[in-house]
């Protein structure tokens, strides 16, 4: 059975879109929210070393 894909809440997704488009300068709390969302969606363990 395949694992369902993780999804970000619409609020976080909209915030990320606005930050990337330059329409919003994120607060420290918003940065933490975006970082947490990115890390929670990361399905790999540890760091990958590139050659």
mmCIF file of the N, C-alpha and C atoms, coordinates in Angstrom:
data_MODEL
# 
_entry.id   MODEL 
# 
loop_
_atom_site.group_PDB 
_atom_site.id 
_atom_site.type_symbol 
_atom_site.label_atom_id 
_atom_site.label_alt_id 
_atom_site.label_comp_id 
_atom_site.label_asym_id 
_atom_site.label_entity_id 
_atom_site.label_seq_id 
_atom_site.pdbx_PDB_ins_code 
_atom_site.Cartn_x 
_atom_site.Cartn_y 
_atom_site.Cartn_z 
_atom_site.occupancy 
_atom_site.B_iso_or_equiv 
_atom_site.pdbx_formal_charge 
_atom_site.auth_seq_id 
_atom_site.auth_comp_id 
_atom_site.auth_asym_id 
_atom_site.auth_atom_id 
_atom_site.pdbx_PDB_model_num 
ATOM 1   N N  . UNK A 1 1  ? 0.844  -1.176 0.000  1.00 0.00 ? 1  UNK A N  1 
ATOM 2   C CA . UNK A 1 1  ? 0.000  0.000  0.000  1.00 0.00 ? 1  UNK A CA 1 
ATOM 3   C C  . UNK A 1 1  ? 0.891  1.242  0.000  1.00 0.00 ? 1  UNK A C  1 
ATOM 4   N N  . UNK A 1 2  ? 0.744  2.140  -0.982 1.00 0.00 ? 2  UNK A N  1 
ATOM 5   C CA . UNK A 1 2  ? 1.584  3.336  -1.033 1.00 0.00 ? 2  UNK A CA 1 
ATOM 6   C C  . UNK A 1 2  ? 1.238  4.306  0.098  1.00 0.00 ? 2  UNK A C  1 
ATOM 7   N N  . UNK A 1 3  ? 2.258  5.000  0.578  1.00 0.00 ? 3  UNK A N  1 
ATOM 8   C CA . UNK A 1 3  ? 2.071  5.989  1.630  1.00 0.00 ? 3  UNK A CA 1 
ATOM 9   C C  . UNK A 1 3  ? 1.439  7.239  1.025  1.00 0.00 ? 3  UNK A C  1 
ATOM 10  N N  . UNK A 1 4  ? 0.403  7.797  1.664  1.00 0.00 ? 4  UNK A N  1 
ATOM 11  C CA . UNK A 1 4  ? -0.179 9.026  1.121  1.00 0.00 ? 4  UNK A CA 1 
ATOM 12  C C  . UNK A 1 4  ? 0.809  10.179 1.215  1.00 0.00 ? 4  UNK A C  1 
ATOM 13  N N  . UNK A 1 5  ? 0.760  11.059 0.219  1.00 0.00 ? 5  UNK A N  1 
ATOM 14  C CA . UNK A 1 5  ? 1.664  12.204 0.222  1.00 0.00 ? 5  UNK A CA 1 
ATOM 15  C C  . UNK A 1 5  ? 1.255  13.176 1.316  1.00 0.00 ? 5  UNK A C  1 
ATOM 16  N N  . UNK A 1 6  ? 2.251  13.779 1.949  1.00 0.00 ? 6  UNK A N  1 
ATOM 17  C CA . UNK A 1 6  ? 1.986  14.768 2.987  1.00 0.00 ? 6  UNK A CA 1 
ATOM 18  C C  . UNK A 1 6  ? 1.622  16.081 2.310  1.00 0.00 ? 6  UNK A C  1 
ATOM 19  N N  . UNK A 1 7  ? 0.706  16.799 2.926  1.00 0.00 ? 7  UNK A N  1 
ATOM 20  C CA . UNK A 1 7  ? 0.300  18.073 2.362  1.00 0.00 ? 7  UNK A CA 1 
ATOM 21  C C  . UNK A 1 7  ? 0.432  19.177 3.398  1.00 0.00 ? 7  UNK A C  1 
ATOM 22  N N  . UNK A 1 8  ? 0.690  20.375 2.913  1.00 0.00 ? 8  UNK A N  1 
ATOM 23  C CA . UNK A 1 8  ? 0.791  21.550 3.753  1.00 0.00 ? 8  UNK A CA 1 
ATOM 24  C C  . UNK A 1 8  ? -0.580 22.201 3.840  1.00 0.00 ? 8  UNK A C  1 
ATOM 25  N N  . UNK A 1 9  ? -0.889 22.832 4.953  1.00 0.00 ? 9  UNK A N  1 
ATOM 26  C CA . UNK A 1 9  ? -2.177 23.499 5.098  1.00 0.00 ? 9  UNK A CA 1 
ATOM 27  C C  . UNK A 1 9  ? -2.278 24.640 4.089  1.00 0.00 ? 9  UNK A C  1 
ATOM 28  N N  . UNK A 1 10 ? -3.490 24.977 3.673  1.00 0.00 ? 10 UNK A N  1 
ATOM 29  C CA . UNK A 1 10 ? -3.659 26.087 2.730  1.00 0.00 ? 10 UNK A CA 1 
ATOM 30  C C  . UNK A 1 10 ? -3.070 27.397 3.251  1.00 0.00 ? 10 UNK A C  1 
ATOM 31  N N  . UNK A 1 11 ? -3.165 27.634 4.558  1.00 0.00 ? 11 UNK A N  1 
ATOM 32  C CA . UNK A 1 11 ? -2.627 28.867 5.137  1.00 0.00 ? 11 UNK A CA 1 
ATOM 33  C C  . UNK A 1 11 ? -1.107 28.936 4.966  1.00 0.00 ? 11 UNK A C  1 
ATOM 34  N N  . UNK A 1 12 ? -0.420 27.825 5.248  1.00 0.00 ? 12 UNK A N  1 
ATOM 35  C CA . UNK A 1 12 ? 1.043  27.788 5.122  1.00 0.00 ? 12 UNK A CA 1 
ATOM 36  C C  . UNK A 1 12 ? 1.447  27.865 3.657  1.00 0.00 ? 12 UNK A C  1 
ATOM 37  N N  . UNK A 1 13 ? 0.696  27.201 2.802  1.00 0.00 ? 13 UNK A N  1 
ATOM 38  C CA . UNK A 1 13 ? 0.990  27.227 1.373  1.00 0.00 ? 13 UNK A CA 1 
ATOM 39  C C  . UNK A 1 13 ? 0.847  28.641 0.801  1.00 0.00 ? 13 UNK A C  1 
ATOM 40  N N  . UNK A 1 14 ? -0.185 29.345 1.213  1.00 0.00 ? 14 UNK A N  1 
ATOM 41  C CA . UNK A 1 14 ? -0.393 30.724 0.755  1.00 0.00 ? 14 UNK A CA 1 
ATOM 42  C C  . UNK A 1 14 ? 0.718  31.628 1.268  1.00 0.00 ? 14 UNK A C  1 
ATOM 43  N N  . UNK A 1 15 ? 1.105  31.437 2.526  1.00 0.00 ? 15 UNK A N  1 
ATOM 44  C CA . UNK A 1 15 ? 2.198  32.231 3.094  1.00 0.00 ? 15 UNK A CA 1 
ATOM 45  C C  . UNK A 1 15 ? 3.475  32.008 2.300  1.00 0.00 ? 15 UNK A C  1 
ATOM 46  N N  . UNK A 1 16 ? 3.803  30.749 2.029  1.00 0.00 ? 16 UNK A N  1 
ATOM 47  C CA . UNK A 1 16 ? 5.017  30.440 1.269  1.00 0.00 ? 16 UNK A CA 1 
ATOM 48  C C  . UNK A 1 16 ? 4.975  31.078 -0.110 1.00 0.00 ? 16 UNK A C  1 
ATOM 49  N N  . UNK A 1 17 ? 3.838  31.004 -0.765 1.00 0.00 ? 17 UNK A N  1 
ATOM 50  C CA . UNK A 1 17 ? 3.689  31.593 -2.095 1.00 0.00 ? 17 UNK A CA 1 
ATOM 51  C C  . UNK A 1 17 ? 3.917  33.102 -2.051 1.00 0.00 ? 17 UNK A C  1 
ATOM 52  N N  . UNK A 1 18 ? 3.329  33.745 -1.055 1.00 0.00 ? 18 UNK A N  1 
ATOM 53  C CA . UNK A 1 18 ? 3.480  35.205 -0.939 1.00 0.00 ? 18 UNK A CA 1 
ATOM 54  C C  . UNK A 1 18 ? 4.910  35.612 -0.616 1.00 0.00 ? 18 UNK A C  1 
ATOM 55  N N  . UNK A 1 19 ? 5.588  34.832 0.218  1.00 0.00 ? 19 UNK A N  1 
ATOM 56  C CA . UNK A 1 19 ? 6.984  35.126 0.552  1.00 0.00 ? 19 UNK A CA 1 
ATOM 57  C C  . UNK A 1 19 ? 7.858  34.966 -0.687 1.00 0.00 ? 19 UNK A C  1 
ATOM 58  N N  . UNK A 1 20 ? 7.668  33.865 -1.408 1.00 0.00 ? 20 UNK A N  1 
ATOM 59  C CA . UNK A 1 20 ? 8.482  33.619 -2.611 1.00 0.00 ? 20 UNK A CA 1 
ATOM 60  C C  . UNK A 1 20 ? 8.231  34.655 -3.698 1.00 0.00 ? 20 UNK A C  1 
ATOM 61  N N  . UNK A 1 21 ? 7.010  35.174 -3.769 1.00 0.00 ? 21 UNK A N  1 
ATOM 62  C CA . UNK A 1 21 ? 6.678  36.183 -4.780 1.00 0.00 ? 21 UNK A CA 1 
ATOM 63  C C  . UNK A 1 21 ? 7.139  37.578 -4.355 1.00 0.00 ? 21 UNK A C  1 
ATOM 64  N N  . UNK A 1 22 ? 7.604  37.717 -3.115 1.00 0.00 ? 22 UNK A N  1 
ATOM 65  C CA . UNK A 1 22 ? 8.076  39.012 -2.649 1.00 0.00 ? 22 UNK A CA 1 
ATOM 66  C C  . UNK A 1 22 ? 6.966  39.925 -2.173 1.00 0.00 ? 22 UNK A C  1 
ATOM 67  N N  . UNK A 1 23 ? 5.754  39.391 -1.998 1.00 0.00 ? 23 UNK A N  1 
ATOM 68  C CA . UNK A 1 23 ? 4.630  40.215 -1.549 1.00 0.00 ? 23 UNK A CA 1 
ATOM 69  C C  . UNK A 1 23 ? 4.601  40.372 -0.037 1.00 0.00 ? 23 UNK A C  1 
ATOM 70  N N  . UNK A 1 24 ? 5.314  39.488 0.688  1.00 0.00 ? 24 UNK A N  1 
ATOM 71  C CA . UNK A 1 24 ? 5.302  39.484 2.151  1.00 0.00 ? 24 UNK A CA 1 
ATOM 72  C C  . UNK A 1 24 ? 6.726  39.318 2.651  1.00 0.00 ? 24 UNK A C  1 
ATOM 73  N N  . UNK A 1 25 ? 7.075  40.097 3.673  1.00 0.00 ? 25 UNK A N  1 
ATOM 74  C CA . UNK A 1 25 ? 8.327  39.867 4.387  1.00 0.00 ? 25 UNK A CA 1 
ATOM 75  C C  . UNK A 1 25 ? 7.945  39.104 5.648  1.00 0.00 ? 25 UNK A C  1 
ATOM 76  N N  . UNK A 1 26 ? 8.388  37.854 5.771  1.00 0.00 ? 26 UNK A N  1 
ATOM 77  C CA . UNK A 1 26 ? 7.930  37.024 6.885  1.00 0.00 ? 26 UNK A CA 1 
ATOM 78  C C  . UNK A 1 26 ? 8.506  37.453 8.233  1.00 0.00 ? 26 UNK A C  1 
ATOM 79  N N  . UNK A 1 27 ? 7.693  37.279 9.279  1.00 0.00 ? 27 UNK A N  1 
ATOM 80  C CA . UNK A 1 27 ? 8.156  37.490 10.648 1.00 0.00 ? 27 UNK A CA 1 
ATOM 81  C C  . UNK A 1 27 ? 8.951  36.261 11.074 1.00 0.00 ? 27 UNK A C  1 
ATOM 82  N N  . UNK A 1 28 ? 9.602  36.347 12.220 1.00 0.00 ? 28 UNK A N  1 
ATOM 83  C CA . UNK A 1 28 ? 10.350 35.191 12.719 1.00 0.00 ? 28 UNK A CA 1 
ATOM 84  C C  . UNK A 1 28 ? 9.421  34.003 12.937 1.00 0.00 ? 28 UNK A C  1 
ATOM 85  N N  . UNK A 1 29 ? 8.213  34.260 13.435 1.00 0.00 ? 29 UNK A N  1 
ATOM 86  C CA . UNK A 1 29 ? 7.250  33.179 13.668 1.00 0.00 ? 29 UNK A CA 1 
ATOM 87  C C  . UNK A 1 29 ? 6.826  32.535 12.350 1.00 0.00 ? 29 UNK A C  1 
ATOM 88  N N  . UNK A 1 30 ? 6.636  33.347 11.315 1.00 0.00 ? 30 UNK A N  1 
ATOM 89  C CA . UNK A 1 30 ? 6.255  32.800 10.007 1.00 0.00 ? 30 UNK A CA 1 
ATOM 90  C C  . UNK A 1 30 ? 7.397  31.996 9.401  1.00 0.00 ? 30 UNK A C  1 
ATOM 91  N N  . UNK A 1 31 ? 8.621  32.452 9.590  1.00 0.00 ? 31 UNK A N  1 
ATOM 92  C CA . UNK A 1 31 ? 9.787  31.705 9.096  1.00 0.00 ? 31 UNK A CA 1 
ATOM 93  C C  . UNK A 1 31 ? 9.845  30.347 9.775  1.00 0.00 ? 31 UNK A C  1 
ATOM 94  N N  . UNK A 1 32 ? 9.611  30.325 11.087 1.00 0.00 ? 32 UNK A N  1 
ATOM 95  C CA . UNK A 1 32 ? 9.622  29.067 11.827 1.00 0.00 ? 32 UNK A CA 1 
ATOM 96  C C  . UNK A 1 32 ? 8.520  28.135 11.337 1.00 0.00 ? 32 UNK A C  1 
ATOM 97  N N  . UNK A 1 33 ? 7.350  28.689 11.043 1.00 0.00 ? 33 UNK A N  1 
ATOM 98  C CA . UNK A 1 33 ? 6.236  27.888 10.523 1.00 0.00 ? 33 UNK A CA 1 
ATOM 99  C C  . UNK A 1 33 ? 6.598  27.273 9.176  1.00 0.00 ? 33 UNK A C  1 
ATOM 100 N N  . UNK A 1 34 ? 7.184  28.071 8.284  1.00 0.00 ? 34 UNK A N  1 
ATOM 101 C CA . UNK A 1 34 ? 7.564  27.566 6.965  1.00 0.00 ? 34 UNK A CA 1 
ATOM 102 C C  . UNK A 1 34 ? 8.664  26.510 7.074  1.00 0.00 ? 34 UNK A C  1 
ATOM 103 N N  . UNK A 1 35 ? 9.625  26.739 7.955  1.00 0.00 ? 35 UNK A N  1 
ATOM 104 C CA . UNK A 1 35 ? 10.702 25.763 8.140  1.00 0.00 ? 35 UNK A CA 1 
ATOM 105 C C  . UNK A 1 35 ? 10.143 24.458 8.707  1.00 0.00 ? 35 UNK A C  1 
ATOM 106 N N  . UNK A 1 36 ? 9.248  24.572 9.668  1.00 0.00 ? 36 UNK A N  1 
ATOM 107 C CA . UNK A 1 36 ? 8.635  23.379 10.246 1.00 0.00 ? 36 UNK A CA 1 
ATOM 108 C C  . UNK A 1 36 ? 7.850  22.594 9.221  1.00 0.00 ? 36 UNK A C  1 
ATOM 109 N N  . UNK A 1 37 ? 7.132  23.293 8.352  1.00 0.00 ? 37 UNK A N  1 
ATOM 110 C CA . UNK A 1 37 ? 6.364  22.623 7.308  1.00 0.00 ? 37 UNK A CA 1 
ATOM 111 C C  . UNK A 1 37 ? 7.298  21.906 6.332  1.00 0.00 ? 37 UNK A C  1 
ATOM 112 N N  . UNK A 1 38 ? 8.397  22.553 5.985  1.00 0.00 ? 38 UNK A N  1 
ATOM 113 C CA . UNK A 1 38 ? 9.348  21.937 5.057  1.00 0.00 ? 38 UNK A CA 1 
ATOM 114 C C  . UNK A 1 38 ? 9.963  20.684 5.668  1.00 0.00 ? 38 UNK A C  1 
ATOM 115 N N  . UNK A 1 39 ? 10.342 20.766 6.938  1.00 0.00 ? 39 UNK A N  1 
ATOM 116 C CA . UNK A 1 39 ? 10.964 19.617 7.593  1.00 0.00 ? 39 UNK A CA 1 
ATOM 117 C C  . UNK A 1 39 ? 9.972  18.485 7.820  1.00 0.00 ? 39 UNK A C  1 
ATOM 118 N N  . UNK A 1 40 ? 8.729  18.807 8.106  1.00 0.00 ? 40 UNK A N  1 
ATOM 119 C CA . UNK A 1 40 ? 7.749  17.749 8.348  1.00 0.00 ? 40 UNK A CA 1 
ATOM 120 C C  . UNK A 1 40 ? 7.389  17.017 7.059  1.00 0.00 ? 40 UNK A C  1 
ATOM 121 N N  . UNK A 1 41 ? 7.585  17.669 5.920  1.00 0.00 ? 41 UNK A N  1 
ATOM 122 C CA . UNK A 1 41 ? 7.294  17.028 4.637  1.00 0.00 ? 41 UNK A CA 1 
ATOM 123 C C  . UNK A 1 41 ? 8.504  16.294 4.068  1.00 0.00 ? 41 UNK A C  1 
ATOM 124 N N  . UNK A 1 42 ? 9.656  16.451 4.696  1.00 0.00 ? 42 UNK A N  1 
ATOM 125 C CA . UNK A 1 42 ? 10.878 15.787 4.233  1.00 0.00 ? 42 UNK A CA 1 
ATOM 126 C C  . UNK A 1 42 ? 10.813 14.311 4.605  1.00 0.00 ? 42 UNK A C  1 
ATOM 127 N N  . UNK A 1 43 ? 10.846 13.447 3.622  1.00 0.00 ? 43 UNK A N  1 
ATOM 128 C CA . UNK A 1 43 ? 10.713 12.017 3.871  1.00 0.00 ? 43 UNK A CA 1 
ATOM 129 C C  . UNK A 1 43 ? 12.051 11.287 3.925  1.00 0.00 ? 43 UNK A C  1 
ATOM 130 N N  . UNK A 1 44 ? 13.148 12.001 3.707  1.00 0.00 ? 44 UNK A N  1 
ATOM 131 C CA . UNK A 1 44 ? 14.459 11.357 3.762  1.00 0.00 ? 44 UNK A CA 1 
ATOM 132 C C  . UNK A 1 44 ? 15.042 11.527 5.153  1.00 0.00 ? 44 UNK A C  1 
ATOM 133 N N  . UNK A 1 45 ? 15.825 10.559 5.572  1.00 0.00 ? 45 UNK A N  1 
ATOM 134 C CA . UNK A 1 45 ? 16.464 10.606 6.882  1.00 0.00 ? 45 UNK A CA 1 
ATOM 135 C C  . UNK A 1 45 ? 17.898 11.086 6.721  1.00 0.00 ? 45 UNK A C  1 
ATOM 136 N N  . UNK A 1 46 ? 18.289 12.062 7.514  1.00 0.00 ? 46 UNK A N  1 
ATOM 137 C CA . UNK A 1 46 ? 19.667 12.534 7.494  1.00 0.00 ? 46 UNK A CA 1 
ATOM 138 C C  . UNK A 1 46 ? 19.985 13.374 6.269  1.00 0.00 ? 46 UNK A C  1 
ATOM 139 N N  . UNK A 1 47 ? 21.263 13.633 6.099  1.00 0.00 ? 47 UNK A N  1 
ATOM 140 C CA . UNK A 1 47 ? 21.714 14.449 5.000  1.00 0.00 ? 47 UNK A CA 1 
ATOM 141 C C  . UNK A 1 47 ? 22.318 13.594 3.904  1.00 0.00 ? 47 UNK A C  1 
ATOM 142 N N  . UNK A 1 48 ? 22.144 14.028 2.677  1.00 0.00 ? 48 UNK A N  1 
ATOM 143 C CA . UNK A 1 48 ? 22.689 13.323 1.536  1.00 0.00 ? 48 UNK A CA 1 
ATOM 144 C C  . UNK A 1 48 ? 23.946 14.074 1.104  1.00 0.00 ? 48 UNK A C  1 
ATOM 145 N N  . UNK A 1 49 ? 25.032 13.355 0.951  1.00 0.00 ? 49 UNK A N  1 
ATOM 146 C CA . UNK A 1 49 ? 26.269 13.990 0.506  1.00 0.00 ? 49 UNK A CA 1 
ATOM 147 C C  . UNK A 1 49 ? 26.340 13.924 -1.011 1.00 0.00 ? 49 UNK A C  1 
ATOM 148 N N  . UNK A 1 50 ? 26.560 15.092 -1.615 1.00 0.00 ? 50 UNK A N  1 
ATOM 149 C CA . UNK A 1 50 ? 26.691 15.169 -3.067 1.00 0.00 ? 50 UNK A CA 1 
ATOM 150 C C  . UNK A 1 50 ? 28.170 15.218 -3.424 1.00 0.00 ? 50 UNK A C  1 
ATOM 151 N N  . UNK A 1 51 ? 28.533 14.558 -4.487 1.00 0.00 ? 51 UNK A N  1 
ATOM 152 C CA . UNK A 1 51 ? 29.938 14.546 -4.924 1.00 0.00 ? 51 UNK A CA 1 
ATOM 153 C C  . UNK A 1 51 ? 30.205 15.620 -5.906 1.00 0.00 ? 51 UNK A C  1 
# 
